[in-house]
Amino acid sequence: MTENDGDNTSPSHADNTASNGAGDPQKQSSEQRISASIGDGDYEQQHKKPVGWSAMLGVLGVVYGDIGTSPLYALQSSVNIVGSVRHPAQTGEIMGLASLTFWALMFIVTFKYVILVMRADHDGEGGIIALMSLAQRVCQSPHCRRILGLVGIAGTCLFFGDSIITPAVSVLSAVEGIEIAIPSASHVVLPIALIVLVALFAAQALGTGKIGKAFGPIMVIWFTVLSILGLRGIMLYPHILLALSPTYALTFIATHGYLSFVTLGSVVLSVTGAEALYADMGHFGSSPIRKAWIFFVLPSLTLNYFGQAALLIHDPSTLANPFYHLGPAWAQIPLLILATFATVIASQAGISGSFSLCRQLIQLGYLPRTQIVHTNASEEAQVYLPSLNKILALGAILLVLSFRSSAALASAYGIAVTGTFLCTCVLATVVFRRMFKWSALHVGIVFGTFFLIDGIFFSANVLKIPDGGWVPLAIGIGSTIVMTTWKRGRSLVVAKQQADSMPMASFLARLPQSRTIRVPGLAVFLTANPEIVPNSLLHNLKHNKVLHDHVFFVTVQNLNQPEADRNNRISVEEMAQNIYRVVVSYGFMEMPNLPRALQDLKALHIAFDPIQASYFTSHELVVRSRVPKMQLWRMWLFLLLLRNATSTTEFLRIPPDRVVEFGVRIAI
């Protein structure tokens, strides 16, 4: 929300404070600072991470849902590419694919994310937006920061594409087990998948907290079953364990040439959800995520993939669905039910992640404000965005109806995942070079290798563009256009407002001679720039000819970091008698609550009565100027976004009966 409203927010960067003189020693002495946050008294409780077994269960239920359901389709998709009706995949080929799958898990998940990238936390938070902010903080050049911002936004947009595809492919792959358990009921696969998806997205309004308690135990059962089924398959062909050696993967690549390159586009499906390890680090901490992966999730996945490979070598006819064929006939229905629950949980994790990510983008000013509902009174991070939920639901349903099978949808899956991997790799390279002071040689060797691996996986998935890979690509490009258009439009609006505004210093100097009538009351004027007079004040003087006894010029500053420093939540400066400049700071992981924050001014013995406060703001009517600074189509898009954005006062949680709004015409 950095520039979401010309009269309420202020742009900021992680390495500087607001334009309120907080960094100036002379001004610093005239300021009083207090800690006032959203429920500061409950701050530690709201941000307290789970520990012990509670943390492990939470990690299994939220972090590993996506990657934990990849065995439903990943290996099957790879073997389908290598084999054919006349020439099914041979033993050596299947062992090579199993080896490739295992080493993909090792290189991308274990080495890259678990060991390295998770070290780059931004005040304890993870995810590509936090990594982007961290990279921008250690980059001195404005041009470099802009490029890193585009890289972060590109990865974020691809993540949104992944959030649409994940529910569709996961639920569909689970429900397809009906074809194995009850072959005559194969015609109900699509209807049941659609019903599950509709129920899944409808339940989002309840919040993950109400159903999250069941996530961990179910996923514990799921990973345990994966291990048991895998061991059952390995017993059919124990020599499959030799595929733990990378020589089988290298031999497959060396002997299959271009076909091995194509196959990598399916192998990468085994690491979908790896980004969640880093993204959810702020909720659980790095230690439980690492321990759960190394000691439970990785062994379970490895056993299941190798069990499927052994089964395919023992009985090639099971290629129709090797995962379900690993189980005995009597267990097909229970396995189908368990898989459906697991895929719903995997989808839930991706959807919740997209809600959190969208909120961060709104805070940083890349998306217009929208309704954000908190679904847990004691956990700030649990939010629900109705408008985004509708978009995700519609997209997932359309994908199921269009592709009609998980095998077909797999073609649309990989490019979003690998694109995000590449963006994360670029940002991590900057962070480890500048922040961790790695030498150029070490950075080049380590992250150059990761970039090469990610680049190969991404290139292999580019081949899928005609078969469905265009879907996440189109979503990513469309989302990027929306974000950059909104950011550009808001910057033009703010620049126009500043050009037409009056400096605050000039206004205060003229005020004693202006004979302006001061009337009883308390007025809060929202302003994006604390150094200029907000238009709402000028309009109030023009029409009402009065100024309140107590005046507060309030700027809501959004920091390029997860959370604002508790000890510097609010900065206050008395500029004239009973006229104050107030800057309220929030991180991109926090939600503003302006009235609650301003109540803490009482701690400084500043007379602020929330019952008496009137909030003044401006409603912008943006039109094209004679010399427009945006293309016609981008202007149309910006105006469409502006019309559908949530109002400033609603976003800041200001009571509507306390708001006075003035209309302002702005030409850009």
N, C-alpha and C positions, 0 to 999 in steps of 0.2 A: 504494500500500500504506500510505497515511498512517495508517489506523486498522484495518488488517486483522487485527490480533491484539492483544488487550489487554496482552499481555506481551512484545511484541517491537518495536513501532514507535511512532513519535511523530509527531503532526501538525506541520506546519511551513508557513510561508509564505515566499515569496521574499524579503521584506524583513525577516525576523527570523531569528535563529538558534534553536537548541533551547532548552528551558527548563532549560538547564544553567548559566545565568549567563554565557554567552559574551559577552553585551552589557554586563555589569556590570564596571566597571573594577576594583572590589575583588576580585571573583572571578577576573577575568581574570589578575591577578597570581599567583594560586595555581595556575593551570593550566599544563600543558605541552602544546604542540601539535606534532604531527608531520604529515608528509604520508604517508599510507598508503592507496593505492587499489588497485583490482583490477588487479594487474599494473602497478604504477606505473612499474616500470623500462621497460616497453614502452608506456608511455602515449602517447608521441608517435607511435610506430609504429601503435598501434591507431586513433588518431584523425587520422592524417595523410590529408589529402584528395588524391585524384589530381590531377595537373597536366598541362598541355599536351594533346597528342593523346589521351593516356590518359583525361583528364577528359572530353574531347569525346565519345569513344566511349562512355564510361560514361553520360554524360548522354543521348545518343541511345538507348542501350539500355534505360535505366531510367526516365528522366523523361518522355520523349516517346512512349512506346509507346502509351498510351491515346489521346491527342489525334492521334497519327499514323495511327491506324487508323479515325478518324471518317469519312474519305472513302468508306469502304465502304458507308455507309448514310445519312449526314447529308443530303446534297443530294437524294438520291432520296426520302427521307421528306418533305422540304419540297415538292418538286414534286408528289408524290402528293396532298398536301392541296389545292394550288391547282388542279390539273387533274382531269379525270374522263374516262370512256370516250368520251363524246360531245364534250366540249370540252377537249381537251388544253391544257396550259399554253402560252400564247402567248410570242412572242419577248421582248416587254417584261417579262412576268412572270418569265421565267427569268432575264433579266438583273437584275431587281430582287432575286430570291432570291440570285443570286451576289453581288450587292453587299451584301446583308444579311449573308451568311456572312462575307465579307471584313471588314466593319466590326465584326462580332461578335468576330472574332479580334483585331482591332486594339484595340477598347475594353476587352474583358474580359481578354484574355491580355497584350497588349503594354503598354497604358497602365496597367491596374489592377495586374496581378501583376508583370510584368517590370520596369516602371519604378518603381512605388510600393510595393506590399505587400512585395516582397522586400527593401526597405530595413529593414523591421521584423524583424530577426533577434534571437533570444533567445540570446545567447552563441554565435552562429553557427548556431543551429538554427532551422528553419522549421516550418511546419505549424500547424494550427488550435489544437492544444493548447499549443504554444509561444507563439502569439499570445495565447491566452487568459491564460496565465501572465504575459505581458508587460503586458497590459491591466490585470490585477488588481494588478500591482506598482505601477503609476502611479495607481491609484484608491485614494483614502483612505477612503472610506465602506465599512464592512462590508456594508451592504445593496447597494451598487453592485457590490462584488466577487462577491456571491452571484448577482446578476443576470447579470454577465458570465460567471460559471461556468456558468450554465444555458445561455447562448447558445453557449458553447464546446462544451458537452456535446451540445446539439441538433445543431450542425454535425457533430460527431464521429459521432453516431448515424446521420445521413444519409449520412455517408461509408461507414459499414459497409454500408448499403443499396446504395450505389454499388459497393462491392467484391463484392457478390453478383451484381449485374446485369451488371457489365462483362465478366466471363468468359463469361457466357451469350450476351449480344448480340454480342460481338466474335467468338467462335468460330463462332457460328451464321451470322453475316453472311459470314465467310470461306468456310465450307464450302458455303454456298449457291451459290458459284461453280460447283459441279458441275452445277447446272441449266443453266448457259450452255455449259460445256465438253462435258458429256455429258447432253443433255436426257433421255435414256431412263433415267438413273440418279438422277433426282430423289428417288426413294423411299428412297435411302440417306443423305440429308442428315442426318436426325435421328439415326440410329444412329452415323454417323461423328462428329457433333458431340458426342454423349454419350461416345464412346470417347476423343476428344481431351480432354474435360473431366476424365474419370476419370484419364487419364494425367497431366494437368496437376497435379491436386491430389495424386496419389500421389507425384509427383516432388518435392513441397515438402519432404519429409523429408531430401532430399539437400542442400538449401540452395541459395540463389541463387548462391553463390560458385562452385559446380562447373559451372554452366551459364552464368554471367554473362559469361564471356569471349567467348562467341559472340553475345551480345546486340547489342553495338555494331556490329560489321561487318554483321550481318543488317539492322539498322535503317538503316545507311548505304545499303545496296543498296535497301532499301524506299523511302526518301525519294528516292533517285535515280530509281527506277522511277516513283514518283509524278510527278516532274517531267517525265520523258520522255513518259509517257502524257498528262499535261496539255498539253504542247506539241503532241503529236499531235492532240489534240482541238481546241485553239485554232486550228490551221491550217485546220480545217474552217469556222470562223466567226471570223475575227480581230477583228471588231467587239465581241466579248465583252469585250475589254480595256477598253472604255469603262465597264464596270460597276465599275471601280476608283473611279469618282466616287461619292460618297455621294448624289448627286442621284437615282440610280436606286433606291436603297434608300428614300429619302424619298418618291419618286413612288409606289413600290409601296405603301407604308403609307398614303399619302394617297388613293389610288384604290381600295384594297381594304377599307378600314375594318375591320370585325370579322374578316374572313377573314385579314387581315394579322396581327392579334393571335393568332389560332389558329396561324398558320404559324410564329410566333416560337417556339412550343413545340417545333418540329422544328429550327429554325435553331440553337437552343442546343446541339443534339447535336454541332455542329462544334467546340465548346469543351470538351467533356467531357475531363477529364484536366488542365485548367488548374491545379487545386489541387496537382497533383503538382510543378509548378515550384517552388512555395513549400515543400511538404512535404519534398522531397528536397534542399533547400538545404544542410542540415547535412552531407550526404554528399559533395557536390561543390563547394560554394561558389557564390556568386551569379554570378561572372564567366563560367564555362563555360556555365551555364544560359542566361544572357542572350545570349552570343555564338552559341550553337547555335540559339537561337530566331530571332534577327534575321537571321543570315546563311545559314541552311540550312533549318530546319524551316518557318518562315513562308513563304518563297518556294516551297518544294515543295508545301505545302498549297494555297497560292493558285493555283499553276499547275494543280494537279489539279482543284480545284473549278471553276475557270474552263474547264478542258478538258471536264469533264463537262457543264457548262452549254452550251458550244458544240456538243457532240455531240447534246444533247437538242434544240437548235434545228435542227440539221442533219437529225436523224432522230429524231422523237418516239417511234418504236417501241422505241428502246433504253431506255425508262424502266424496263423490267423489271429491269435491273441496269446502270446506266450506267457504273459503275466498270469492270466486266469487259469491257463492249463497247468501252471505249477501246483495248483491246489487240487486236492482230491474232489471227486464229483460231488460228494455230500456237502462240501464246503463252498460250493459255488455261490449259493444265495447269500450266506453270511459274508462271504468275501466281497460280493457285489455291494451289499449294504455298507460294509466298512469302507470300501473304496469310495463310495458316494459321499459318506461323511468326511473322509479325508480330503476329497477334492473340493467340497464346500468350504472346508477350513482353509485350504490353500487359496481358494478364490477370495475368501474373506480377508486374508492377510494382504493380498494385492489391492483389494478395494480400499481397505482401511489405509494402506500406504498412500494410495492416490489422494485420499481425502487430506491426509497430513501434508503431502507435498503441495497440493493445490493451495492450502492455507498459507504455506510458506511463500509461495509465489505471489499471493495476494498481498502479504505483508511487505514483500520486496518491491511491489509495484509492477509486476509483470502481467498481472491479470486484474480485471475489474472486481470490485467487491461483490460478494454474493452472500446469501444467507448461510451462516455457519451455526450449527446447533451443537451444543456441548451435551454429550450423552452420559457423562459421568461427573458428578459434582465434586469429586475429590481427585480427578485426573484431568489436567488441562489438555493433554494430548489426544484424548478420545473425543473426536468430533465427527459430525455428519453433515455433508453438504448435499442438500436435496437436488439441486440443479445438476451437479456433477454425477450424482447417483443415477439420475434419469438418462444422462448421456451414456454412461457406462452400460447400463441395462439395455438400452436400445441397440448399442453397438454389438454387445455380446449376442443378443437374440438374432440380429441380422446376420452375424457370422455363422451361427448354427444353421439358420435356414439356407444360407448361401452355400456353405461347404459340406454340410450334412454328415461329415465323419471326422473323427479326430486325426486320421491319417492325412486327409486333405488339409485340415487346419494346421497341421504341423508345418506345412510349407510357409504359412504366414507368421509363424512364431519366432523363428530364430533371428531374423534380421533386427527386430526390436531389442532382443537381449544382447546380441553381439555389438550393436551400435552403442548401447549404454556402456558395455565393457570398454569400448574404445575411448569414449569420452571420460570415463573414470580414470583410465590409464593416463591420459594426457594431463588431467588435473593433478593426479597423484605424483606425476613426474616433477611438476613445478613445486609441489609441497615438499617432497623429499629432497629436492635440490636446494631450495631456498630456506626452508624451515629446519629440516634435520641436518642440513649442511653436508649432505652426501657429495662426494666428488663427482665431477662430470663423467668419469670413467665408470664408477659404480652405478650411477643412475642410467647411463647408456646401456650397460650390460644387463642390469636387472629389468628395468622397465622397457628397454629396447626389445628384450626377449618376450616380455608380456605383450608389448604392442604388436610384435610380429605374430604371435599366436592368436591374439584377438583379431588382428587384421586378416589372417588366413580364414578364421571362422566367419568373419563378416563377409569376406569375398565369396566364400562358398555359399553363403545365404543369399548373396546378390543374385545368384543363378535362379533363385526361387521367385524372383519378382514377378515373372509372368504367371506363375502358378498360385499366387496368393501373397507373396512377399511385398507386393505393392500396398497391401492393407496397412501394416504398421508404418510403412514409409509415408503413405499419404496422411495418416494420422499425425505423424511426427512433423511433416512439412506444414500441414494445416495449423497445428498447434503453435509452431514457431512463428508463423505469419501473424497469428492472433496476438501472441505475446509481444512481438516486436512492434506491431501496429499500435497496441495499447500503450506501450512504453513511449513510443515516439509521439503519439497524440497527447499524452499527459504532459510530456516535457514541453511541447509547444504551447499548451494551455497555461502551464505555470510560467513559462518565459513571457507570454503575453501579459499575464496578470502582473508580473513583476515590472515589466516595462511601463505599464499604465498606473502603477501604484505610487503611493507617497512614502518616503522613508520615515521610519518610526521616529528617528531623532528630530526631524523637521516638525512632525506633528506635535511631539511633546514640547518642543520649544515654543510653538505658537499657541499652545493650549491656554496658558495663563492670560494672554491678551485677547483670546477669542470670545470671552464672555459667554462661553457655553454653559447652559443651565445644567447643574448637577442635581439629579433627582434621586430619592432613596431607592436602593435596590442593588443587586449584584449581577453583573453582566459578564458572560464568558464569550469571548470572540475567538473563533477557531481560525488559525492562520497557518499556512504551509511554511511561510518564511517569517521568523520572529523579528526580522529587521525591517519589515514593511508593514504598513497599516492595512489590515484586511478590508476588502471591499464592503463586507457586512457592516463595519463601523462607519465607513463613509456614507453608506446608504442610510443608516440609522440617523446620523446627524443631518443628512439632507432632508429626510422626510419627517423625523420626529423632533429635531432641533434640541435634543437633550443628550446628556451622558450620565450614566449611573454613578452613584457614589463610589462603588467598588468595581473596578474593571480588571479583568484577567485576560491577557492575550495568551492563548494556549496553543502550543504546537505539539502534535503527536509525532514523535520521531521514531522511525523504524530503523533499527540497527542491523547491520549486515552480520549478525551473529545470532546464535540460537536464543539466548536469553539476555536481558539487560542486567547490568550489575545491580544487585539489590540495594547497595548503598548509594547508588546514583540514579535511582528510578526517576526522581523528580528534581529538577533544578529550578530555583525561584530567584528572581531579581526584582526588587522594587525600583521602578524607573521614575516614578513621581508619587505624590501622596495618594495612597490607596489605588495605585495603578501598578499591576504586577505583570511581569513576563514569566510564563511557566512553560517549561519543556518537559514533557512526559515521554520517557523512552521505553520501547518494547523491542524484544528480539523477534526474529521471524518464526520462532516456535511458540510464541505467546499470542493471546488474544486481548486486544485493548478493552478496558472497562473504565472509561474516562471519569464518570461520576464517582466511582469508588476510589480511584486514584486521587482525585482532587479533595476528597474528604480528609486525607492525611495532611492537608495544609494546616489543619487545626493544631497539629503538633508543633508548628512553628509560631503559634499564636497569631496566625493570620485569619482574619474573620472571613470564613467561607461557610455559608449555610446552604446545603444542597436543596433545601426546600424553597429558598428564595432565589436560587440561581436561574437566570435565563440564558440560554445558549443561542448565540447569533451565528448564522452561517449563510453561505451563498449557494444558490442553485444556478449552475452554469447552463446557458443556452449557447452551444457551440455551433458556429456557422462557418462556411467557407469565405475566406477573404478574397479580395480582388486579385491578389497574387498568392494563390494557395501554396502552402509549403508541404502538402501531401498529395499524392496521386488521388484521382477521383475515387477509385475502388477502395483505396485504403481509408479515405475519409468516410466513405459509406460504412465500412466495417467498423471504424472507430466510433462513429455515431451510434451504430447498432449496439455495440458493447456498452457505450455510455448510457443509453436509454434503459438497458437491462441491468445496470449495476445497482447494487444495494445502496441506499442513501448513506451519506456520511454519518448522520446521527444514529441511524440504526446499527451501523457497523461498530460505532464507538459505544453503543449501548446507552445512549442518552434518552431519557424519557421523552416521548414525542410531545407531551403537553408542556414541556419546558423549552421548546425550540421556536425560534423566530427565524424565518428564512426569507432572503431577498433574492430576486432574480437578477442575473448578470448575463449580458450578451457578450460573447467572446468570438472574435473572428480569427481563424488561423489558416 
